[in-house]
Amino acid sequence: MAPADAAHTLHTGRATLPYRAAAVITGAVETDGRALRAAPRRRPGPTPPRIVLAFPGGGAQYAGMGRELCAEEEEFDRTVRECAGLFDDGTGTGLTALITADPSDEHARRLLRDPAHGLPALFTVSLATARTLRSWGVEPDAVVGHSLGEYVAAVLSGALSLPDAATLVAVRSRGMSRAAGGGVMLTVPLTERQTLALLAEHPGLDLAAVNGPRSCVVSGPSPAVAEVERALTARGERAVRLSLDAAAHSRLVDPVLPELRAAARTVRARVPGIPLATTLTGKLLDTAPDADHWVAHLRSTVRFSDALATALGEGPAVLVQAGPGGALLQLARQQGHRQLLATLAAFPDREQPGGGRAALLAAAGELWTHGVPLDAAALHRPGRRRVTLPGLPMERRRLWIDPPAVTPAGTASDPGHSAGQAAPDESEPFQLPVWRRTPPVEADRSALRGRWLVAGPPGSPSSERVRAALVAAGAGTVTLDEAVRDPGTPCEGIVVVGPSGDTGDDPAETVSASVLHYAEVARAAASWAHRTCLLHLSHNAQQVESTDRPAAHAAAGLAVPRVLAQEFPGLRWRSVDLPAGP
């Protein structure tokens, strides 16, 4: 059985259950077994959490980052080809070649450190990742982008069209390569105040980003950054350089600003259709981003910490990094947002360049376990088929039959039952009769009136005795034939007499005849049965003493009055069993 067919069957052929688990299956038995055992089981809440897509900035790109996804995901490949048509100028190494290069290709690695090549490539794969997730049914509730990533967020939210965003990214990237290409960006484990105090001692550098309570980025010329790096190392602080040969968000990009402003004035910006938390202010962008926005965005400090808090909002949320690596997720975890349920990487890191589709599927599966719906038709490849899978294990539930509750003394609801003994329940199909000897009931014979339907086997002595007793008590009697001829006239009661003793016929035929006889009674009384009473008179149908041997055909007839009472709500019924014999 193909694992993909099994996944398709589980996703489309099974009912939604309270608990969910997801794992990426490859077909390797041992590996798949470990993945399934390690998959967390979750019970989604009544409503799915908010989905926040985060897009990384410069330094996250690496050679061959979209190699596998371009080959295996149609939407991803389509986006890469669309962006390549916008960025490539027909000279040098093309965008697609860098994205699909071998991870060990040194030439591709060097080119991707250059902002002119690395930033368009990063923009492209981040957008392709987000579009693939959306094609699977994952719709973001908010978006946020770190530096360059805000251009991806702008496209996804509708604030910029893809051609307009590509124009700005190209101008920005080429300008940074020319003007700030000799610069360096350095991550420092300091608070914003500590970083500003450090920069006061090194005035040649700028504060490029505030990523968290104790995570900032400084930017500037390489010699000045190296000096700060040595100072921090001497203090025991670990600083990390970004994989980008440029000093973004520093004074080195000032020569690029006029060109970027001119390009931004030609684009048609719109108000975001999806909430976009901008790193320029850390707040939601509620206007169309104009030229002033994009110029300040390149030159000013990246306020990612504030923008992330704004994007996450108040309710439960899941943060998905739609782009290479998981640096933004690590920053989010360090901030300890209580509403953050999970952080998911939808793209492998540079240390693990393989398994691009597996990472994307794992992220989608985790979202599904949190209650996010997925489009099965888009997620599963064409040609998948439903297969037979083992059934689900039974859910344990208690089926023990408890004894009936004892009715308090003096509250018996049926005159024929003593206090403390519950009356029979006609809605309960399974009853075990218990016999107690009681004195005969004193009946008020003068209370009978009206006409009574007495139906029994032809020539039945019991039927004749019942008719005589009813007449003696002041009631009139009619036969079944008479009731059928006059169905509109109601009867005060019905007495059905079952077969007495051994009829000599086949018991099965006797039971069938009794049921058909009851059907005639029901047809005759259909219009007034809901307001009358029925007495079923049987012979040798119950086992009262241990030596009694009930007649099977007589016992079977006891079920019919119960059924009639369900068919005619309001019909009151009782049964009386007589000893065998005439």
Secondary structure, 3 states (H helix, E strand, C coil): CCHHHHHHHHHHHCCCCCCECCCCCCCCHHHHHHHHHHCCCECCCCCCCEEEEEECCCCCCCCCCCHHHHHHCHHHHHHHHHHHHHHCCCCCCCHHHHHCCCCCCHHHHHHHHCHHHHHHHHHHHHHHHHHHHHHCCCCCCEEEECCCHHHHHHHHHCCCCHHHHHHHHHHHHHHHHHHCCCEEEEEECCCHHHHHHHHHHCCCCEEEEEEECCEEEEEEEHHHHHHHHHHHHHCCCCCEECCCCCCCCCHHHHHHHHHHHHHHCCCCCCCCCCCEECCCCCCECCCCCCHHHHHHHHHCCECHHHHHHHHHCCCCEEEEECCCCCHHHHHHHHHCCCCEEEEEECCCCCCCCCCHHHHHHHHHHHHHHCCCCCCHHHHCCCCCCCCCCCCCCCCCCCCCCCCCCCCCCCCCCCCCCCCCCCCCCCCCCCCCCCCCCCCCCCCCHHHCCCEEEEECCCCCHHHHHHHHHHHHCCCEEECHHHHHHCCCCCCCEEEEECCCCCCCCCHHHHHHHHHHHHHHHHHHCCCCHHHCEEEEEEECCCCCCCCCCCCHHHHHCCHHHHHHHHHCCCCEEEEEEECCCC
